[in-house]
Amino acid sequence: MKYLLTPTIAVLLLFIGCSSSSTTEQDEDTPVNDTATDETTDTVANDDDATPTDNATDTATPDEAADDILTDDGEAPDSDGGFLSGFDPTGKTCVTDIPDGRIILATANDYQDDTAPWRVWVLVLADDGTLTDTGKYFETDRKLEGIGFNTNGRLAAVSSWETGFVTLFALVDRTLCIAETGIVLPNLAENERVIFDQITADPRDPHRFYLTYGNPLATDEYSHYSGGIYTMTVDDTGHAELLTDHPEMHVPTAFTVLPGGTLAVALGGKEFFADELTAGPDDLAVLDLSGQTPQILQWYDVWGTPGANGSGPSVKSIGVSGNGHLLIANSNEYAEDVGLIKLLSYNGETGITELTTFSDPALDSPDYLVLNGTGDTAVVMNGYFKGATLAVTDEAITYVKKETHDLVQPMIRMHGEPFGNHVLISSFRTSNDESASITLAEITATGLVDVSSTPVPLTGTFMIDNLAVQ
């Protein structure tokens, strides 16, 4: 065994619990039809001022929105301890009367019109696995990237790769409103923006999100360094603030909170040598989340040779389980070991330990990896038809069954009953027509078992890009 973690943070690792994290990835992609009527489509916001567009014809008046959201005493419901108690829907762009169930927010882009605003569709997943297309959507910024809910499902955020803006949504009494648009880091230069490609909930604080990547750069040039993990806090009025203090790293990706909520891991780079255009060997960071902003505890060299190997930005997720297993794939197309999967373990006595490795030509290079709660079964997928169920022990990873889903983007590990060991798989296009689908499947030792698979019709030339689920 190869030990990757020094004992200096062993005490902190004792805080890691045995249950799976409640974060979603967002990682965590669903279109709806383009012919929504006055009865099916609520207000649609543009990216600058959240004013309705011409095709949004079911705008709730401020009085109607307030009646839907507030109780008789004028306060928001206190089922979440007064959460969002100061949120005022007056003048906000809202989608009302969302059916019961888990809300799915799915981003979609018009692949034949690069100038068109992207859409955030609203879908609902019932406990029986039924997926309902509400026919309602928001129009927001262009080139949407990260999207995610907070830990209690009452807030959601989506980021734009083009402008750097973050848009915040607030949910009260099955009414979802755009709470704030144009959220950016303070004190940026006029031609700078900060872009984010992953939004993750803080499982210990529903007022807090973590935003991954964050590369300050001028609009006309690329900066090779300095990304990081940024913190966004939201108060009970629905006002968001991005904090400037953040741990720096080169092109971080696949930020994952570990069970217990006080530690996280992120794939990235400690150093980037601009003169040589190569990355340093350290590519996995463990972060402490107990303070106001994440702090890097220690870097690890997982893949080896500086500049030659490393986990590439295409890796979308890290498998994590309650028994202390971490599953990471190398998706760097320039690496000799592209597609290699490494199994790591973490606990309070030995720290992080490399247990075993695995590769198979049939898998190509997995983009999405999930582990079940006990850590003995994994599902891995890439975006191009190749995937598998794997059996996992401390000693070996074994190929169990081929899993095929068209053009996967993304695959999300579900949490909470009744979906504790399930994944949500979005196929943004299929190989034989212009349809898309979302599949709910249970992770079992013998392979994925589909619970439901729902076609989601593409609207015109829109296609799925990403999604988040409560």
Residue, then its C-alpha position, 0 to 999 in steps of 0.5 A: m500500500k502507498y500512504l498518501l497522507t501524513p499523520t498531521i491531519a489524522v485527528l481531523l479525519l476522525f470527524i468523518g462520519c459513516s453516512s453519505s454526503s448530502t451534497t448534489e453535483q452537480d454536479e450534478d440536463t433536461p429540455v421541455n417543449d417550446t410551445a408552452t401556453d399561458e397556462t404552462t409557462d411562467t415568467v422567463a428571466n433574462d440574464d441582466d434584469a430578470t424582466p419577462t420575455d415575450n414568450a413568458t405569459d403567465t407572470a404572477t403579480p406581486d400580490e399573487a406571488a406574496d399570497d402563494i408564499l407568505t402565511d397569514d401573519g406575513e412570515a414565510p413558513d417556519s418548517d425550516g426554522g425561519f429559513l428565507s423568512g425575509f425573502d420578498p417575492t414582489g417583482k420577482t420572476c417566479v414559477t408557481d404551483i410546482p407539483d410535489g416531489r423533488i425539483i430538478l433544474a436542468t440547463a439546456n442550450d440552443y445548439q443552432d443559435d449560440t447567441a440565444p439565452w440558455r434555459v433552466w427547465v423545471l421538472v419534478l421527480a416523485d418518490d415512485g420514480t415518476l418524472t414530470d415535465t412542468g413545461k416551465y422554464f427560466e431564461t438566464d445567462r448564456k453558456l451555463e456551467g455549474i448548477g446545484f441546490n443547497t443542502n435543504g433544497r430551498l436555494a439553487a444557483v447556476s453560473s455562466w461560463e461566459t459572463g461569470f455571473v451567478t444566478l440565485f433561485a429561492l423556493v418557498d411553498r412550491t414557488l420558485c423565484i429568481a432571487e438575484t442575478g449578476i452575482v460576482l466577486p467584489n472588486l473585479a477589474e472592468n474587464e475581469r470575470v470569475i468563472f465557475d463550473q461546479i456548485t456544491a452545497d455545504p451539508r452543514d449550513p443551508h446558507r452556504f455554497y462552494l463554487t469550484y474553479g473560479n479563474p479570474l481572467a480578462t475577457d480577451e486572454y486566458s490565465h493559466y493559474s489561479g482557480g480555487i474553491y470559492t464560498m457563496t453565502v446567502d442570507d434569509t432575504g435571498h441576498a448572496e455574497l461571494l467571498t474573495d478569500h479562497p484556497e488557490m489551485h490550478v483548474p480545480t474540478a470534482f470538488t466533493v464533500l466527504p461524509g461528516g461534512t467537515l472535510a472535502v477533496a478536490l482534484g486540481g493542481k498545486e502549481f502550474f509552471a507558466d514558462e514550461l506550460t506544465a503542471g506540478p505533480d500534486d493534484l489532489a487536495v484535502l480541504d478543511l470546511s470547518g471555517q468561514t472559507p475552505q482551507i487546504l490541509q495537504w496536497y497529494d501526488v496521486w498521478g506522478t510525473p509533473g506535467a505528464n500525468g494528472s486528472g484532467p478537467s473532464v473528470k466530473s465527479i469522485g466516488v465517495s462512500g460511507n465506508g471510507h472509499l474514494l474512487i478517482a479516474n484519470s481523464n487527462e488525454y495526454a497521460e500515459d495512464v488515461g482511464l486508470i481508476k484508483l481506489l483510495s481509503y480514508n480514516g482517522e488512523t491511517g489517513i488517505t491510503e491508495l488501495t488498488t488500481f483498475s482499468d479496462p479498454a471497454l471503459d475508455s476514460p470515465d467522466y462520472l464515478v459513483l459508489n454505493g453507500t457501503g462502498d462495495t459497488a461502483v458505477v462509472m460512465n463517460g459521455y460516449f456510450k461506455g460505462a460499467t458496474l464494478a465490484v469493489t474491495d480493498e484488494a481489487i476492483t472487478y468488472v461486473k457488467k457493461e452499462t450503456h446510456d447514450l451521451v451521458q451528461p451528467m450522472i448524479r448520485m442520489h441521497g436520502e430516502p427513497f433513493g439512497n442507492h440510486v443514480l440519476i442519468s441524463s442522456f442529452r441526446t440519443s444516437n438514433d434521434e433527437s430525443a433526450s431522457i432522464t433515467l433513475a436507476e438503482i445501484t445493485a451488485t449485479g448492475l444498474v436496475d432501471v426504476s424509470s426512464t422518461p423521454v424529455p422532448l427537445t424543444g426546437t434545437f435545444m439540448i440538455d447540458n446539466l442538471a441538479v436535483q434537490 
